[in-house]
Amino acid sequence: MYCPYAGAALKQIYAEGTYQFYYVSLVDDRDTHAATRIDEYNLAGFPTAFFDGGYRVAYGAYTSVPQMVTWYKTTLNQCGSRAASNIDVSVSATWLGNATMNIKVSVQNNETSSYSGHIRVYVTEIVSSMGWKDKWNVLYDFPFLDYAFNEDINVNAQSTWQDSTDWNGNSHNDGHGHTFGSITPANIMVIAAVFNATWHQGYSDPPDNAHPFAAYYVDETAAARVNYAPNAPSGPMPANGAPHVDIDADLSWTGGDPNPEDTVTYDVYFGTTTPPPLVSSDQSITTYDPGTMIFDTTYYWQIVAWDNHDASTAGPIWSFITDDNCPDVYNPNQDDHDGDGVGDSCDTCTDTDGDGYGNPGFPENICVLDNCPTVFNPNQEDADSDGIGDSCDVCPYHPGVDCCNPIGSNVPPEITSPAVDTTTPSSNAFVYVATASDSNCDGTELTISFFDIPSWCTVSGDTLSGFVECDYADTSFKVTASDGDLADTLEVTVLISNFPPAITPIEDTVLVRFTDSFIYYPAIVDPDNEVHTITYLEYPHWCSIQNDSVVGTAPDTVFLENLTVIAQDYCNADTLSFMVLTFLRGDANGDRAINISDVVYLINYLFVGGSVPQPWQAGDVNCDGMINASDVVYLINYLFIGGPPPCEP
C-alpha cells in the first residue's frame, strides 16, 4: 500500500465495521519479512491489494479515496460470495511483559474429510511505532512485523489443530538491524489467516496478466488484540502464616483482571500437603468453604486465576495453622468426641449427646455420667434400675439379661425356616414349622407368629397346617420371630403342585402265544411323586388281578380281548386301553395244530384267493411283518426238513 489512497480507503472501510475483514500492510522497504511475502505474489507495482489470498487483486489506484473505497468494497463483496471450506480459526495473545506475548492459535475442521492448508499468523502494530510512513507522511496501519506461525497444517475431519508460542519482540527484527523490543501491548494486533492448499493461477497486474503467481485462497481469518493475564491473587484471608485460625473459617482473596471486559474464574488448591491438591475449579466467587478443619493443623492453599482467553496467573502458596483445642495440654491427636471445640484431654464433660451428662470412659470428666451416652435424655430415667436409661433400654421395665434385654447391644432374631415350601393336594395335611435363631440367646424365648395365612390353614404355636384340595392355587403367608423388641419377618411362598399321572403307552395289540404266561403292570410317570390307585376296568377272561398286576396263562384258543387300566392320584387320573391276542404262530387254519393243512391254507390264501389266517399274525411264520411265499417255505422246512419252529411270539 505504497499509495496513500489505497491505505486511506482500507482504513476507512475497516473503521466503518460493515465488512468483517482484516488487512496487513506489507512495508517491503522497511521490513524484509514483508518483502519476502510480496515476492511470493510476484508484485508488478505499487499500490497492489491482494484480497482473499489472491482470489481478487486490485492493481493500481484511482486519484481519490472515495473511488478507491468503492472499488475495494466491490472486491470485498466478490470475495464474500466465494464458497470456502468449513473451518474455524481462533487466535489469542497474552502479554507476558518485556515485549513478549504468548500467542495461541487453533483451527477446527468441521468437514467430513481431512483439511490441508497453510497458516500464517501475522504480528502487526495497529499504528507503526517504528516510523514507517507512506508518501503522505502518514504512519502505516497494521504494518507486518514478523510471523508467529508460518507453516503447513493438516487437520483430520471433525478435529482441531492447535499450537502456541512465546513471541519475544527482542528476538525478532525488521531485517535492517532494528528489533521489535519497543512494542507495547495496546498497539499490537495478531492476525491469523488459513490458506487452502489448492493452487490457483493468479496475476498481480490484472488485466495485463503479465505477472503470474501461485494463489492460495483464504478459508478463514481471525484477529486478536493483546490480552493481559488476570491479576495475581492477593490479600489472603486467613492471612499467610496466621496461627489460631478457627476450624470453621472460610478462605477469601482478591482477584480481578486488568481487562475490565474479561471474565475471571478461579481454581482453588487446598490441603495439608504442599503443593496442595485441587479442590475447586472454574468458580467465579473469591471465597471457598473448606468445611470443618482439624485442630492444630497446618493448611496450605493457592489460587490460580483464569480469564476467558485461557490466560492464567497463579498466586503464591499460603499457609495457616488452626486452633489447638487444648492449648495447655499436649494432645497431638486433637480428639474432640463431642465436637464442642474443647479437646477430650482438657474437657471436663465430654458429652456426645448434649444432655449435660458425660460419656463413660473419658478420664477428665467430672460431670455425672450419662446412662444413655448416645441418646439425648436429660431426665436420666431408669425404670428398672439396671443402669441403662429408659431412652436406650430395649426393655426398660425388665432388668434381666435375656433375648429382650441382652448384655450389650440387642440384635434382631433371624428366621431360619425356608422361604419356599412345596406341597400337593392330598389326604395328608400340609405342615410348615417356623424356626428362628437369635445371637443373643438360644432362641427359646422368641415369639413366633403368623399372619396373612391362607383360609384353609390353621396355626398352633410355631406350626401352620392345613389340607390342600384339588382346586387350590399357589399362595403365601408371613411369619414373624420377635424377641420382644426387635423382629424378623419372612414371607413364605407355598407352591401347590398338581400334575396328573401318566401311564406309559404300549403297543395297541399285545400278542400272547398259546400256553405262554402273561403279566402286565402299568408304568406310571407323575411329577408330584404321589401315591396312586390302580384299577382295571376290563381284562382277558383268562387273567386275574394280583397286587395291581394282570396275570394269566394264555389258553390254546384264539381270543382278542380288551385290557383297560386307570391310574388315579388324589385329584387326577389317566386311562390306557389295549388289546390282548392269543394265537399259535403257524396255525394258519386255526385248528390249534401246525401241520400240512396250514401249508395248504397259506397257499390258497396267497395264490387262490383263500381266507385270511385268523388271526393274521398266525400266518406270518417268520415274523417279518408280512405273509408271503417265504412263510410257506419256512413252514415246510419246519414240518419236513427239521427247520426252526415259527418265531416267537
Beta strands, then each sheet from edge to edge (+ up, - down):
strand 1: 48-51
strand 2: 56-59
strand 3: 87-97
strand 4: 100-109
strand 5: 115-125
strand 6: 144-155
strand 7: 160-168
strand 8: 188-196
strand 9: 200-203
strand 10: 212-215
strand 11: 218-228
strand 12: 234-237
strand 13: 242-245
strand 14: 251-254
strand 15: 264-271
strand 16: 278-283
strand 17: 287-288
strand 18: 298-307
strand 19: 312-314
strand 20: 318-322
strand 21: 414-415
strand 22: 420-423
strand 23: 430-433
strand 24: 436-437
strand 25: 447-451
strand 26: 457-460
strand 27: 463-466
strand 28: 475-482
strand 29: 487-496
strand 30: 502-503
strand 31: 509-513
strand 32: 517-520
strand 33: 524-525
strand 34: 533-538
strand 35: 543-546
strand 36: 549-553
strand 37: 559-568
strand 38: 573-583
sheet 1: 1+ 2-
sheet 2: 6+ 5- 8+ 11- 3- 4+ 7-
sheet 3: 9+ 10-
sheet 4: 12+ 14- 17+
sheet 5: 13+ 20+ 18- 15+ 16-
sheet 6: 13+ 20+ 18- 19+
sheet 7: 21+ 24-
sheet 8: 22+ 29+ 28- 25+
sheet 9: 23+ 27- 26+
sheet 10: 30+ 33-
sheet 11: 31+ 38+ 37- 34+
sheet 12: 32+ 36- 35+
end
